[in-house]
Amino acid sequence: MNSLLIEGTAKTPSVRFSAESSILELQGRSIPENSIEFYQPVYDWLDAYARGPAQTTTVRIQLEYFNTSSSKCLLDVLRKLEALHKSGKSAVKVEWMYEDEDEDMMEAGDDYRTIVTLPFELKKI
């Protein structure tokens, strides 16, 4: 399976999903004009990955900012990972990275942690 690599821009996060290393990373800002269009390749890749995942999968999310429509898309990503985790095919772990002074991002990660049933670690950087 190929990796999914999308270069980040001023409005979209970088996406580095590697089936080989089983590390999935989102980093940057997520304020695209059309969030669903931007995240569709991410959904498609996750669906394909779920058919033959690694035993363990690490998800690292390090966002500076995201808008409301991206928030829904991030939840959809986490729900797909939650389904994978619950299936028993892969032990999925989420690492939500946030800057030391960024309480909004810490709280956002904490909110997601309460919504999904996944091992979820908030990491101050």
Legacy VTK file of the C-alpha trace (Angstrom):
# vtk DataFile Version 3.0
C-alpha trace
ASCII
DATASET POLYDATA
POINTS 125 float
0.000 0.000 0.000
1.264 3.459 -0.896
1.750 6.258 1.594
-0.467 9.322 1.479
1.631 12.482 1.298
-0.006 15.883 0.944
2.129 18.989 1.291
0.794 21.556 3.730
-0.155 25.059 2.674
-1.177 28.191 4.565
-4.713 26.771 4.677
-4.237 23.004 4.706
-2.264 20.665 6.935
0.514 18.398 5.762
-0.590 14.781 5.687
1.988 12.025 6.053
0.304 8.645 6.350
2.716 5.739 6.028
1.392 2.189 5.892
4.986 0.946 6.132
5.758 2.651 9.458
2.087 2.680 10.566
2.503 6.314 11.612
-0.179 8.736 10.457
0.598 12.446 10.863
-1.445 15.622 10.387
0.381 18.890 10.993
-0.227 22.600 10.434
-3.380 24.644 9.883
-6.678 23.241 8.658
-8.831 25.985 7.206
-9.435 24.793 3.630
-12.113 26.378 1.436
-13.775 22.960 1.145
-12.884 20.685 4.059
-14.748 17.656 2.737
-12.918 17.873 -0.589
-9.560 18.210 1.172
-10.169 15.315 3.589
-11.693 12.900 1.020
-8.295 11.401 0.044
-7.598 10.959 3.775
-10.887 9.060 4.224
-10.186 6.942 1.142
-6.666 6.096 2.335
-7.942 5.129 5.798
-10.600 2.879 4.253
-7.924 1.102 2.193
-5.558 0.894 5.187
-8.304 -0.678 7.312
-8.405 -3.655 4.927
-4.819 -4.621 5.854
-3.522 -2.512 8.734
-0.395 -2.936 10.832
-0.794 -4.495 14.279
-0.323 -1.077 15.857
-1.059 2.321 14.383
0.113 5.652 15.797
-1.720 8.828 14.865
0.030 12.152 15.542
-2.045 15.292 15.220
-0.271 18.613 15.648
-2.480 21.435 14.462
-1.992 25.151 15.063
-5.589 25.964 14.211
-8.638 24.416 12.552
-12.025 25.778 11.545
-15.469 24.349 12.298
-15.774 22.325 9.088
-12.306 20.840 9.663
-13.388 19.943 13.192
-16.122 17.706 11.771
-13.683 16.161 9.289
-11.170 15.468 12.066
-13.909 13.748 14.028
-14.716 11.634 10.961
-11.025 10.660 10.717
-10.994 9.708 14.391
-14.222 7.716 13.994
-12.666 5.693 11.168
-9.654 4.996 13.379
-11.948 4.119 16.273
-13.740 1.553 14.091
-10.368 0.077 13.105
-9.317 -0.107 16.759
-12.596 -1.703 17.840
-12.343 -4.285 15.049
-9.232 -5.675 16.735
-7.238 -5.516 13.488
-4.943 -2.761 14.777
-4.224 -1.175 18.142
-4.648 2.505 17.355
-3.106 5.189 19.556
-3.646 8.934 19.114
-1.032 11.495 20.146
-2.547 14.988 20.186
0.353 17.447 20.193
-0.129 21.028 21.324
2.118 24.002 22.063
2.829 24.742 25.726
0.787 27.970 25.788
-2.006 26.837 23.434
-4.902 26.065 25.768
-7.409 26.046 22.895
-5.628 23.181 21.139
-5.192 21.311 24.415
-8.911 21.656 25.108
-9.790 20.591 21.557
-7.717 17.437 22.000
-9.373 16.813 25.357
-12.795 17.179 23.726
-11.932 14.629 21.031
-10.547 12.312 23.699
-13.942 12.278 25.431
-15.831 11.660 22.175
-13.910 8.684 20.771
-12.996 5.426 22.449
-9.299 5.306 21.585
-6.095 5.436 23.592
-5.581 9.190 23.408
-2.584 11.052 24.796
-2.315 14.827 25.056
1.343 15.813 24.574
2.651 19.272 25.360
5.510 20.308 23.071
LINES 1 126
125 0 1 2 3 4 5 6 7 8 9 10 11 12 13 14 15 16 17 18 19 20 21 22 23 24 25 26 27 28 29 30 31 32 33 34 35 36 37 38 39 40 41 42 43 44 45 46 47 48 49 50 51 52 53 54 55 56 57 58 59 60 61 62 63 64 65 66 67 68 69 70 71 72 73 74 75 76 77 78 79 80 81 82 83 84 85 86 87 88 89 90 91 92 93 94 95 96 97 98 99 100 101 102 103 104 105 106 107 108 109 110 111 112 113 114 115 116 117 118 119 120 121 122 123 124
